[in-house]
């Protein structure tokens, strides 16, 4: 029998706020252990929670970004469980009435090659609810240590429908989801810092069946590569069990990165195991519809919507848009440059090729400028460089030299051209004389051109460009070479 996988994901995203979900205790990554706590975080007697309104609004923006319906009213429930990372012995969450309902995420699957755009499809969401993060347990050789700094941090849990069928779709979903969340400024989604974590629910069913199989849950996958590996392993494991006539046990499993295998952690809990009940200390939250409309108006353009616009309106290829549109800062830098000089393809090429190459080289050498915002270049630098090339002041070849100089110094390109005397030569007499020399010195290239090989001209252009130090006007040079060869026939 042939089986197909059915996959649903639960993604936990730390919402970027200065303070925690139910207390004014601060939070930042990397602080000394157990220094960002207070009586509420530690669940001491007599303490009461106070809502973080910024966290609620950012979660609502997340829901709007992902096409969710924002509930008129959401409320808080206690999820009771006993574990060292939860000093209160319960977690405040939204079980019955979440803030965000439904929704969907557009994903882009890999194309047949890196430079070819893949298929787009939508993945349905079930809900997004707010809760508080537990503390962090670190299991050492003979003991487990607890850091409560993370306890109480606002956490959005994004729950998909069982709407994916492969690890490839799951990876595409996570990448697109992360891009949108970062775009909207809701979280940095740095998985290495625990700001985004994923649980994967995997089941198998006979191909063509509508009935869901018994699922297992892979917990706390902290990288996209781990999500991919864990799903593929689980599909293979369940397939082997079913093909041998066995049955799948509903359970929670932990992924072991070192061995590339998973092991059973516990039998899967149902809702009644947590004894949910409404929190008596927190009132339900009523969402003001006018404020929700304001939050929606603040949303940025979604990355894939921006990619379509760049392709359709600006004529940019997928190879460019796939780089520009995943980074909001980069795409805004690009659009700001267009306000100075409207040359989308030229400016986009400088940003995605030259600028990112220089930033990468800086990063590799351990210097400070790792992003566009930290470099010395502004959109005006790129736009001005494109403009003086289009105006024929310098050639594209000289433009590369100017780019390197302005990246290093922060000088404007026109100032560099003046200072170094790099203006393009339009002296017809000088260039014609050099063309005659090149033609006389390379009869083979001339013969190849006459036989219909246009590329043979490059062998003649090289000496002229060398003699003028790259300043010869390429269009004029091309025209003169063709004219002189034709006259010589």
N, C-alpha and C positions, 0 to 999 in steps of 0.2 A: 504494500500500500504506500502511496506517495503522501507525504505530509507537507503542510505549509505552516510557517510561523505566524503567530499573532503577537504583536509587541505593543505594550503601552509603557509610557515613561512617567515618572514622578520626579520633577526637577525642583530642588530647593535652592532659592536664590536669596542671598543676604541683601536686604534693601539698604542703600547707602544713606545713612542718617548719622548725625553726630552723637545721638544718645540711643538708648535701648528702647524696646517696644513698650514696656510698662513702667519705666523708671527713668530718672534723669541721669543715671550712671552713664559715663561716656564709653565709646568703643572705638578702638583703632587696632589695626592688625599689627602684630609684632611687639606689643607691650609686654613687660615682664609678667610672668604668670600670676594670676589671682590679684592683680592690682586694679582691675576695672570692675569692681563689684560693689554692692551695697546691701543693705538689709533686705530689700525687695528681691534682688537677684538670689540671695542666699536663702530666701524663704523663711526669714526669722519671724517669730510670733508677733502679731499686731501690725504687720505691714500691709499696705493696700496698694494695688496697681493703679497707675495713672497712664492714660492712653497717649501714645505718640502720634499726634495728628499728621505730622509730615510723613510718617510711615504709611498711614492710611491713604493719604493722597497719592503717594508714589505707587502704592499697590493698585490704586484705581487707574492711574495713568498706564501702568503695565497692562491692566485688563483692556483699556481702550486701545492701546497699541496692538494688542492681539485680538481685537475684534470681539471682546466679551461684552455681555450685558452687565452693567453695574447695578447691583441690587439696591432697591429702595432702602432696605434695612438689612444690616448684618449683625450677628451677635456672637458672643464668645462662649466657648465650652471648655470644660476641664477634661483633658485626656489623662486618665489616671494610669500611671505605671511606676514601678519601683526600680530605679537604676541609679548608679552613683552620679551620672552626669546631670541629674535633675534633683536639686536639693529640696524642692517643694513636694516631690513625689507626684507631680502632675505637670502637664504642659498646657498652657493657654493656647487654644486654637479655634478654628471655626468649622465645626463638624456639620451642624444642621443648616446654617444659613451663611454661606460664604459671601465674600465681597464681590467676586467676579464669577459670572455664570457663562458657560459655553465658550465660544471663541474658536479661532482657527489660525493656523500658522502656514504661510506659504513657504515651501521648501524648494531648493534647487538641487537636483540630483547631479552627480558627476556626468560629464559628457563623454563621448567616445575617446576624446583626447583632452589634454589639459587646456588647449586653446579653443575648444568647442563647447558651447553652452549646452547643458543637459536639460532634461525634462523638468518642468515645474509641476508640483501638485500641492494640494492642501492637506494638512493634518488637523483633525478635529480635536478641540480641547473639551474637557468635561467641566473644569472649574479652576479658579485660582483662589486660594484662601490664605489669610494671614495667620501667623503663629509666632512663637518665640523659639529661637535656637537653643538647644541644650548646651551644656559645657562640652569640653573636648577631653576625651580619655586617650592617654598614651600608654600602650601596653609594652612594658619592658620585660626583661628576662625573668625577674622574680617578683615584680610588683606592677601595679597600675597607678599612674599619677593622673590627677585631674586639674584642669585649668578652667576656672569659671569665667574667664574674661569674655568668652563667646556666649555664655548663658544669657538669654534675654535679648539677644540681637534680633531685630525684626527680620522675619523670614517669610518669603512668599513661596507657597508650594503650588507649582503648576502641574496639573494632572491632565494627561491626554486621554482620549478614548483609545481603546485597543485598535489603532488605526494604521499601524505600520507592519511590514512583513519581512524586513531584512535589517541587518546591521547597517547597511548602506543608507537606508532611509532614516534610521535612528541618528546616525552621525550627521546627515544633512539637516535633520530637524534641529539638533543641538546647535549646530553652527549658525543656522538662520535665527534661531531663538536668541542666542547670545548676542548676535549682531544687533538685533532690535532692542534688546534690553540696554546694551551699552549706548546705543544711539540716543535712547530716551533719557540717559543719565540716571537710571534707576539703580544700577549696580555696575561694578567693574567686571563682575563675572570671572574673576581670576580663580580658576579651579585649583591651582596650587596653593592658594591661600584659603581654600574652603568657601569661597564666596558663591560658588555654584557647585552643586553636587547632584548626583542622579541615581535613582533607583530604577531598575529595568524589570518589568513584568513580562515574562515570556511563556507562551503556551504553544502547543502544536495541535493541529486538527487535520483530518483527511482533506486533501485537495477537493474543493467544490462544496465542502460542508459549511453550513452557517453556524453550527454549534461550537462554542468556545471550549477548548480543552482545559484541563487543570493547569493552573499557572504556578510558576515559582517566581520569587522576587529576589533579584540580585541587589544587595544593599550598598549604599555609600560608595558609588563609583566616582572617583575624584579626578578623572581625566577622560576626554573623549575617546582616546585610544583604548582605555580600559573598558569603556562602555561597549565599544565595537568587539573587543576580544571576548568579553564576558557573554555577550549575546550569542556570538558564534559558537562559543563553547557550550552554552546551555542548549542551543538548538541541536547540536551534535549529541549531547548527553541524553536529551529527551528522545531523540530519534532512535538511538540505540536501545533504550529501555522499551519503547513501544514496539520496535521490530522484533524484540525478543519475547513479546507477549506480556510484558510487565505493565504497571500503571504508574502514573506520575503522582507523587505526593505533594500536596500544597504546602509549601514551606518557604522560609526565608533562608537564602544562601549568601555566603560571603565569598567575594572574589579574592583569590590569592595571586598577586601580581608575579611573585617570584616563580611559582610553579606553573602559572598559566592554567590553574584549575580552580574550581569552587568547592566549598564544603557546606554541609547543612549547619545552620546556626540555630534555628528553632522552627517549630511548626508555625505556620502562618496564623497570626491572630485575626480574629474578626472584630467588628466594631464593638460587640457586646463585651469583649475581653477587656476593653479599656474603660468600661463603665462611664461613658460620657454623660455629663449633665451640665446645664447652664451655669456659668460662673456667677456666683451671687454678688461679687464685688464690682462687676463691670456692667454698665447699662448697654443695651443695644445701640448701634451707631446708625443714625439716619443720614443718608447721603443727600445733601442739598443738590437738586438737579441743576440749578444755575452754576454751582461750583463745578459740577461734573462737566458741564459744557465748557467752562473756562479751561479745565484741565485738558479736555480734548483739543481745544484750540492751540494749546501749547505743544502738542506732539510734533516731533520732526517728521519729515517724509520718511517712509519706510525704505530700507536699503534696496529691496528688489523693485519697488516702485521707481526709485531714483535711477536704478540701472536701466529700466525700460525707457525712462524719459531721456537719459543720455544717449541711448541707442537710436531712439526714434526722432528726437528733436535735434540732437547735436551730431548725429552720424558717427558716434564713437563705436569701435568694435568691442566685442565681448572681452578680448584680451586686455583692453584698457579699463572697461567698466567693472570687470570682476576684481580689479585692484583698487580703483578709486572708491567704489561704493561700499566696500566693507568697513571703511574707516571714515567716520563722520568728519573728523578734523581735516582729513586729506581732501574729501569732496568739497568741504566748505572753503578750503584754501583754493581749490580749483575754481569754484564759482566766483570767488572774490577776484581772482586774476582775470576772469572773463570780463569783469566790469571795466577794466583798464584797456584790454585789447581782446576783441572778440575773435579768437583763433582757437577754437576748442581742441582740434586734433593736435596742433603744435604744442599748446600749453599742457594738454593731458600727457603727451609723450615726455615732455621735460619733467613733469612731476612723477609719473610712474616709472620712468627709466632712470634719468639722471639724478633727480633729487633723492629717490629712495635708494639708489646705489650709493650715493655719498653718505646718506644717513646710516646705511648698513656698515659702510667702511669705518665711520666714526665709532659706531657701537662696538665693532669687533676690536678696535684698539682701546676700548675702555674709556673713551672720552665722554663728555656729558650729553651731547645732542643726539638723543635717541628718537625724537619725534619731530614732526614739522614745526610744532610750536616752540621747540627748544632750539631750533636752528637759527642762523643769522638771516636767513632768507624770508622775505615777505611775498605775498602774491604779486606785489608791484615789481619785484625783481624779475620774476618769471615772465610776467606780461610784457615788461619793457624789453626783455631780451627777444621775445617772439616778435615784438613790434619792429625792432631795428633790423631783424633778419628779413621780415616781410618787406620793409622799405628799401632793402638792398644796401643798407649801411655796412653790414658784415655778411659773410657767408655762413652757412650752417656749420662748416668745418671750424671756422673761427669761433662760432657760437659755443662749441664744446669747450674751447679754451677759456672763453669768457665765463661760462657757467662754473667751471672749476675754481676760477679766481674769485668770483662773487660769493660762492658758497663758503670759501675759506675766510674771506675778509668782510663780507657784508656790504661791500661797495656796490653801487648801482651799475648795471652793465654798460650804460652809455658813458659813464665816467671812466670805466676800465678801458673802453675802446679808445677814448681820447688820450688817456694817460700812456697807453702802450702803442698808440699809432696803428690800430688794427683795422681801420676803415678799409672797406673793399675797394680794390683798384678797378676803375672803369676807363683807364687809359687805353684806348683802342690801339694806338700806335705801338705801345710797349707790349701789349698782349699779343698783337698780330706778329710782331717780330719773334717773340718766344714760340708762338705756334709754328712759324715757318721752320725754326730750328728743330722743333720736336718732330715735324713731318719729315724733314730731311734726314734726321737721325734714326728713324724707325720705319724703314720701308715695309717690313713684315706686317706691322699693325695697319699701315695704310692699305696694303693689299687685302688684308682680312676685312677691313671696313668696306672696301669697294666690292668685295664678294658678298656683302650683305650682313656682316657681323657688327652690329651697332656697338656691342660691348668693347670692341677693339679700340674705340676712341679713348677708353680709360687709360690705356697705355700711353697715349699721347698727352692726355690731360695731366698725368702725374708730374712730368718734368716741368710743365708750366706752373703748376701749383707750388712745386718745390722752389722754383726760382722766385716766385712772388710771395713766398712764405704763407701760402694759403689765401692771399688777398685777392687773387683774380676772381672777377665776377663769373661764377660757374655758367650762367646762362649765356653770357657774352662769349666765354671761352668755347662752349659747345658750338655756338653759332659760327664762330670764326674758323674753327677746325673743319667743320663740314664745308664751309664756303671755299676755303683754301684747297681742300682735297678735290672738290668738284672742279675748281678752276684749273687744277693741275692735270686733269684727265685729257 
